[in-house]
Amino acid sequence: MYKAISTDCLGFSLTFKEVARTIFELHYEGFWFNFSRDCASSAGETVELLDRHALLPAGFILPVNLRKDQATFDEDLQRLPAFGKFAREVGLTRCITAIAPGSDERDYRENFEHHRTMLRKVCELLGEQGISLGLEFVGTPERRAIRRFGFIHNLDQMLELCAAIAMPNCGLLLDSWHWLMAEQSYSDFAKIAGADQIVLVHINDAPPGKLPEEQLDAERCLPGETGVIAIDEFFRGVLSLGYEGPVVAEPFDAKLATLPFAEAANRVMDAMARVWPESNHEN
């Protein structure tokens, strides 16, 4: 495994070009791209920056909106091959998106079929460029409570969706926060076929003294900060599958965004280093 960074996860809207030198100096090994900003640079310039700072192209956020109307989805889908071409030229082979855990318009089965259809089309286009798509289940009860109909919010349900999509490049984004919120346990890692089914890992911690239904999705903590999330067990499960890909901290801590980016990124790196598994310290 290796430590990568997403500026979005720290509350910053900064491009790779703006932060490449800083994250190299802070000993990150990879960068998670946001194409709404990072496609402004050419693929060649991006590769040159990656090489200059010895950084890995960790992956990118899916530039397709799954939550608006059909016209928006169709328009985004038409642009996806161009993004995929850029990704291939840069060396990006991992892409992720979160699945909303509820809907006001569709019941569970309608929404399941809706997502199966959309995501199969996405996987087909990404697969042409050798890119895998990681789907994140959102386990926070608060996020379901605001919707009329509940939807996918745990590992079993997400694995069912992946099986229904039936594409070899469809996998999982595993987030330690949502793992806790969905009440998953170490034994649940055995349900995952192997490392190839994991596209990305997110780590974080949770505020103490709250029941899961009291937790707010947008209020989290740095990895290892409170000990509410059993991060050692989470890492042990990920490593048991042989995962060797990027790990990104997603603390959603509003205080970080009030700091200069370099200071915020350094705090996150320190937190990641403290919880990093012993067998991976050399990374």
VEXLOGU-304247 format. One record per residue: y, z, x negated of N, C-alpha, C in turn. Coordinates in steps of 0.02 Angstrom, whole numbers, plus 50000, padded with zeros to 5 digits. Layout:
REM residues N
YZXYZXYZX/...
REM end
This chain:
REM residues 283
499405000049958500005000050000500625000049956/501174997749984501794997949946502384999549992/502905002449963503485004850000503974999150010/504114997650073504604992450090505154995550133/505694991950141506264994550178506524989450228/506714991950286507064988050337507744991250348/508274987550339508944990550350509034992450423/508734988850469508784990550540508504997450554/507964999250521507645005750533508065011550509/508565010150468509015015350444509685015350481/509755010550528510375010150566510905005750536/510705001250490511174996750457511014989450475/511534985450485511444978350497511664974550434/511264975050383511424972050318510904966750301/511134961650266510684956250246510314957950182/509774954250171509414955050108509864953750048/510284948750054510734947049999511194952849982/511404956650033511864962250021511524968249989/510874969050000510554975249977510014974249924/509864968149905509294966749860509334970849796/509914970849764509964974549700509884982049711/510184984549764510154991749778509434994049790/509074990449831508394992849846507934992049786/508064987149743507694986549680507824992649636/508444994649630508625000349588508345006849615/508225007149680507945013149711507175013049712/506885007849682506155007249672505765005549736/506105002549784505724999449839505364993349811/504804991649842504414986049818504434980049864/504694980949924504714975349971505294976050020/505454970550053505994970450103505744967450167/505934970650224505754968150290506354964450318/506254958050334506804953550352506964953650427/507604952350441507834951150510508154944250510/507814939350540508044932450535508704931150570/508914935450616509564934450648510124934850596/509974938150540510464938650485510234934850423/509594935450406509364933350340509234925850333/509244922250388509164914950382509824911550363/510354915350357510994912450336510944910050264/510534913250224510404911050156509834905850157/509824901550108509294896550105508644899850082/508084896650096507444899250073507424899649997/507704894649965507714894649892508114900449863/508694901849892509104907449869508734914049881/508394914549938508024920649954507454921849905/507084916549888506534917149840506804919149772/507374916349753507674917949688507864925349684/508134928049740508324935149742507694939549740/507174937549776506554941349773506274941549702/506264935849670505994935549602506424939449553/507084938749560507534942049513507454949649515/507324952349575507274959549583506554961949592/506084957649578505364959449581505184962749647/505424959749703505294962349769504814957849807/504394960949848503924957149889504234955549957/504104949449983504324947750051503844951050101/504034956950126503564961050165503404958150233/503904955250266503804952450333504454951850370/504414950350435505024949450474504924951350547/505474952750580505474954350651505424947850690/504984947650740504904941650781505564939750814/505814933650800506464931450829506374928350898/505944931350939505814928951007505894934851055/506314934151104506434939551152505904939251207/505494944451211504954944751261505174948251325/505794950851327505984955451380506494952551429/506734946551415507204943451461506844938451505/507194933451528506904928651575506504923251539/506164919151578505744913851551506144908851510/506754907251534507174902351499507344904751429/507484911251422507644914051356507034913651310/506454915451337505834915051298505704907851275/505764903051321505634896051304506114893551251/506744895551256507244893451206507084896351138/506924902851136506744906051073506114902951043/505634901451086505004898551062505114891751030/505584887951055505734881351027506014882050956/506354887550943506654888650877506154891750828/505604894350853505134898050810504834893850754/504664887450765504384883650709504864883150649/505514882750662505994882450606505994889050568/505974894750605505934901250572505274901850533/504734899250563504084899450530504084895550465/504424889850465504464885850404504844889650350/505404892850370505784896950322505344902450295/504974905750340504534911250319504014908950269/503704903150283503194900550237503484899150168/504084896250167504404894550103504584900850064/504744906250099504934912450066504314916550046/503744915250080503134918950065502994924550114/503314924250173503214929350224502604927650267/502144932250272501534931050310501424936250365/501904940850374501844946150423502454946150469/502334947050533502854946950584502684952350635/503194955750663503034961150711503494960950771/503244963950825503664965050885503374971050922/503804974650958503594980250999503504977951072/503014980751105502884979051175503164984651219/503614982951263503924987951308503384991251350/503394997951356502865001551391502955002051467/503374997751495503464997951567503874991951591/503874991051656504234985451687504464987551756/505024984851778505264985951846505044980251892/504784974851863504624968851903503874967751911/503474969351860502764967651861502334973851857/501794974151896501324979651888500914978351824/500464983051808500114982751744499744976151734/499344974051782498934968051772499364961751769/499884961351810500344955651807500684955351739/500904961051716501244961451652500774959851594/500154962051600499654960551549499554953051542/499474949651598499374942351596499994938851570/500584941351590501214938551567501264938951491/501104944751463501134945651390500584941751355/499994941551384499454937751354499654930451345/499954927651398500164920651396500714919451344/501224923651346501784922851299501554923651227/501184928951214501014930651145500494925851116/500084922951157499624917851132500014911851106/500534909751144500954904151121501304905951055/501544912151050501874914350988501374914150931/500774916850942500274917050889500064910050867/500024905450914499834898550896500354895550848/500994896450863501514893650820501544897250753/501484903850753501494907550690500874905850648/500314905050681499694903550645499734896950607/500114892250633500194885850598500524886650530/500894892150522501224893550458500874899150419/500284901150441499914906350406500204913350415/500514914650473500854921050485500474925050538/500374931450525500054936050572500594939650613/500424941150676500884944850720500604951750734/500994956950718500804963850732501154966350794/500754968950842501024971550905501044979150903/501604981950922501694989150921501674992050991/501224996851002501245000451066501755006151061/502115007251115502645012351118502385018151159/502215023651126501875029151159502325034351190/502975034151177503425039351200503455039751277/503255045351308503255045851381503935044351411/504475046351378505155045151403505285037751416/504985033451376505105026251384504745023451445/504195026551464503845024251525504155027051588/504425033151584504665036651643505255033051676/505615028951639506205025651666506025019051701/505385017151702505185010751732504755011851794/504785007051838504395007451900503655007151887/503455002651843502755001751827502635003251752/502115007151738501935008451669501565002451639/501585002051572501224996651538500914999451474/500684995051431500324996951370500715002251331/500365007851316500695013151278500215016951233/499615014251222499145017451175498715012251140/498305014651094497905010151052497395006251092/497035009551137496515006051175496805000251215/497375001551247497684996251287497924990551243/498194992251184498434986851140497854982851112/497314986151096496724982451072496454977851126/496504979951189496284975651245496724969451249/497374970351239497834964551241497684959851183/497584962651123497424958351065496794954351077/496294957551107495664954051121495784948451172/496214949751221496344944651272496754938851244/497194940151197497574934851165497104930351125/496604933551095496054929951062496294925051009/496744927350966496964923450910496834927350846/496574924250793496394927850733496984930950696/497594928450711498184931050677498554936250720/498234938950772498534944050814498264950850794/498714955450775498504962050753498964967550777/499014972850737499364978950758499914980950710/500434983850737500914987850699500744995050717/500544999050667500385006050679500975010450657/501225014350704501815018650692501595025850702/501725030150653501495037050656501805040850715/502425039150734502745042250793502365040550856/502235034150867501895032050928501165034250928/500875034850869500195037450863500165044550891/500665048650873500705055450899500865055550974/501355051550994501575051651064501005049251111/500585044751087500025042251127499415046751123/499485052251084498945057151076498325053951046/498435049450998497875046650960497655051750908/497035051250886496765055850836496475051850778/496265055450726495985052050668495385047750686/494975050150733494375046450752494545039650783/495155038850808495345032450840495405026750789/495495028450725495545023150675494895018950673/494345022050693493705018450692493685012850743/494145012850791494175007550841494485001150814/494815001650757495154995950727494664992350681/494644985750687494124981850653494164982350578/494754983050550494834983350478495554982050458/495664981850392496344981150367496674974750390/496274969450401496564963050423496884963550491/496714968650530496994969350597497664973250596/497844976050538498474979650532498984975250496/499544973950529500054969650501500594973750466/500754979650492501274983950463501134991150483/501364995750440501325002950454502035005750452/502225009550503502855013350506502705020750498/503125024250461503055031550456503715034950472/503665041150496504245044950518504015052050533/504445056050564504245062650588504615063950654/504445069550686504715070950752505085077650752/505615078350792505965084750798505475090250821/505545096250795505075101650813505245104850880/504765108450907504885112550966504935108851031/504675102651034504705098651095504015096251115/503875096251179503275093051205503365085451200/502815081651199502895074251196503355071451250/503305074151311503725071551365504465073351357/504615077851311505315079751297505605075851239/505185072551201505415068751143505785062451165/506315060651128506695054651141506525049451087/506375043451108506145038251063506645036951006/507275037551020507785035750971507995041550927/507665047350935507835053150895507235055450856/507195053450793506615055050751506865058150686/506415058950639506585062150576506275058350518/506505060050458506225057050398505485058950390/505085054650361504375056350350504305063050315/503885067450343503755073950312504295079050322/504825077550359505395082050364505225088350404/504835087750458504695093450501503965095450502/503525090950485502815092350487502505091950557/502885089650606502615088750673502085083350673/502225077850638501735072450631501295073950571/500645073650582500155074850528500105068550486/500605067650442500655061350406500075060450356/499815065950328499245065350282498645062450319/498515064850379497955062350418498065055050438/498685053450456498845046550475498725041850417/498975043650358498855039550299498115039050283/497755044550291497045044450276496675039450320/496885039250384496585034450429496735027250411/497365025950392497565019250372497185017050309/497135021650261496795020050199496045019150209/495755022650259495045021950272494865014850293/495355011150317495245004250338495364999350282/495605001950225495724997550167496394994050169/496874996750206497534993550212497894993650145/498174987950125498534987350062499234984350071/499464983950133500104980650147500704985150144/501264982750172501894986450170501894992450216/502264997650194502395003550235503155004250238/503415004850299504145005350310504295011850346/504785015550322505005021650357505465019650414/505345022650473505765021350531505985028150560/506475031350527506665038150548507125038450609/507485033150624507955033250681508375039650680/508635041350622509055047250613509775044950610/510165046650661510855044150665511275046250606/511095051750573511495054050516511465049150458/510915045550452510845040950396511375035450398/511515032950458511985027450465512705029450451/512835035950445513515038250427513615038450352/513085037450314513115037750241513205030750212/513425030250150513385023750116512655021550114/512545015050118511855012550122511425014950064/511685014850004511285016849946511055024049952/511495028449977511305035449984510775036350038/510865032850094510375033150148509695030650125/509695024950091509065021950067508725026450016/509125029849975508845034449926508515040449959/508825043050011508535048750048507865046650079/507845040650105507225038250136506685037350083/506865034550026506375033649972506105040349948/506545045349941506315052049920505815054849971/505965053950035505505056450087504835052850085/504855046150076504235042350072503825044650011/504155045649955503805047649894503455054449903/503775058949940503485065649949502845065449991/502805060850038502215060650082501705055350061/501865051550009501435045949989500755048549966/500215045449988499545047849968499445047849893/499095052949870498985053749798498685047549766/498215044349801497875038549773498335032549766/498935032949797499405027449794500035029149756/500055034849721500675036749687500895031549635/500395027949606500595022949556500975017349587/500955016449654501335011149687502055013049697/
REM end
